[in-house]
């Protein structure tokens, strides 16, 4: 059995590499991928060669990345074959796996997640980003009547906005450079969605928030400059949750003015770990359950802007690099 794997061979170079899969062991299963989702934030860092060299036991997907590398973590497929020691009930089941983009792969059943009833392959491909959005909401801890500000309305930003819109906030304002994403943000429940490059953006943001600065801000744009804007627009004793991973991009922050007396908290959020205060009651399985329920409510497949054959991957990554305004969520198909 051969598999075709999307491989980042060097910065700005992507190839589809065909190789033989090893024989199926008695304990493993063979999965044929139906669809996989591109995570443009992290994957573009890999594409551009902007991932820092780090080793993180909590995040094996982004540790010690070097070329050539297969990357990705959102594959949905069907079990084609089971090893001799595997329950035959798995045969033909639809499953999700944190697996690099590939047409076929072999994993132990413990590494697969069965799709809940009523969840399509297209919807299931969003579950890693929805889990991220759930974790962001848990790190924000929104309170009744608060004013919230979200920087970035890519797919994680839209998912987070959809969740935050379910809370009884006084106002929820989002920020993004691209008109299409701002339009989708309003549909997702934002009270206003603003262009950060517009003249008087800061004044507009406070007006949209109800004449005050934000009680909390979420920075999920991937732009270090947005973190500085978040600091300027968060009120005394407010909090900023940083969901972006900047890679090797540096953040230049104005910490010498109002920030020094503002008591604003800056909290990093990373999906590989549970917020420490919740870890006694929450684990990854419970958070995944919440993510599946949220997917069933929100149905994020409406944000798929491109669905293409895996062999078009080089053109897709070039588009995401040069014309990011043309995409929200890209899915790869496998024939």
Rosetta blueprint (number, residue, H / E / L):
1 X L
2 X E
3 X E
4 X E
5 X E
6 X E
7 X E
8 X E
9 X E
10 X E
11 X L
12 X L
13 X E
14 X E
15 X E
16 X E
17 X E
18 X E
19 X E
20 X E
21 X L
22 X L
23 X L
24 X L
25 X L
26 X L
27 X L
28 X E
29 X E
30 X E
31 X E
32 X E
33 X E
34 X E
35 X E
36 X E
37 X E
38 X L
39 X L
40 X H
41 X H
42 X H
43 X H
44 X H
45 X H
46 X H
47 X H
48 X H
49 X L
50 X L
51 X L
52 X L
53 X L
54 X L
55 X L
56 X L
57 X L
58 X L
59 X L
60 X H
61 X H
62 X H
63 X L
64 X L
65 X L
66 X L
67 X L
68 X L
69 X E
70 X E
71 X L
72 X L
73 X L
74 X L
75 X E
76 X E
77 X E
78 X E
79 X E
80 X E
81 X E
82 X E
83 X L
84 X L
85 X L
86 X L
87 X L
88 X H
89 X H
90 X H
91 X L
92 X L
93 X L
94 X E
95 X E
96 X E
97 X E
98 X L
99 X L
100 X L
101 X L
102 X E
103 X L
104 X E
105 X E
106 X E
107 X E
108 X E
109 X H
110 X H
111 X H
112 X L
113 X E
114 X E
115 X L
116 X L
117 X L
118 X L
119 X L
120 X L
121 X H
122 X H
123 X H
124 X H
125 X L
126 X L
127 X H
128 X H
129 X H
130 X H
131 X H
132 X H
133 X H
134 X H
135 X H
136 X H
137 X H
138 X H
139 X H
140 X H
141 X L
142 X L
143 X L
144 X L
145 X L
146 X L
147 X E
148 X E
149 X E
150 X E
151 X E
152 X L
153 X L
154 X L
155 X H
156 X H
157 X H
158 X H
159 X H
160 X H
161 X H
162 X H
163 X H
164 X H
165 X L
166 X L
167 X L
168 X L
169 X L
170 X L
171 X E
172 X E
173 X E
174 X E
175 X E
176 X L
177 X L
178 X L
179 X H
180 X H
181 X H
182 X H
183 X H
184 X H
185 X H
186 X H
187 X H
188 X H
189 X L
190 X L
191 X L
192 X E
193 X E
194 X E
195 X L
196 X L
197 X L
198 X L
199 X L
200 X L
201 X H
202 X H
203 X H
204 X H
205 X H
206 X H
207 X H
208 X H
209 X L
210 X L
211 X L
212 X L
213 X L
214 X E
215 X E
216 X E
217 X E
218 X E
219 X E
220 X L
221 X L
222 X L
223 X L
224 X H
225 X H
226 X H
227 X H
228 X H
229 X H
230 X H
231 X H
232 X H
233 X L
234 X E
235 X E
236 X E
237 X E
238 X E
239 X E
240 X E
241 X E
242 X E
243 X L
244 X L
245 X L
246 X L
247 X L
248 X L
249 X L
250 X L
251 X L
252 X L
253 X L
254 X L
255 X L
256 X L
257 X L
258 X L
259 X H
260 X H
261 X H
262 X H
263 X L
264 X L
265 X E
266 X E
267 X E
268 X E
269 X L
270 X L
271 X L
272 X L
273 X L
274 X L
275 X L
276 X H
277 X H
278 X H
279 X L
280 X L
281 X L
282 X L
283 X L
284 X H
285 X H
286 X H
287 X H
288 X H
289 X H
290 X H
291 X H
292 X H
293 X H
294 X H
295 X H
296 X H
297 X H
298 X H
299 X L
300 X H
301 X H
302 X H
303 X H
304 X E
305 X E
306 X E
307 X E
308 X E
309 X E
310 X H
311 X H
312 X H
313 X H
314 X H
315 X H
316 X H
317 X H
318 X H
319 X H
320 X H
321 X H
322 X H
323 X L
324 X H
325 X H
326 X H
327 X L
328 X L
329 X E
330 X E
331 X E
332 X E
333 X E
334 X L
335 X L
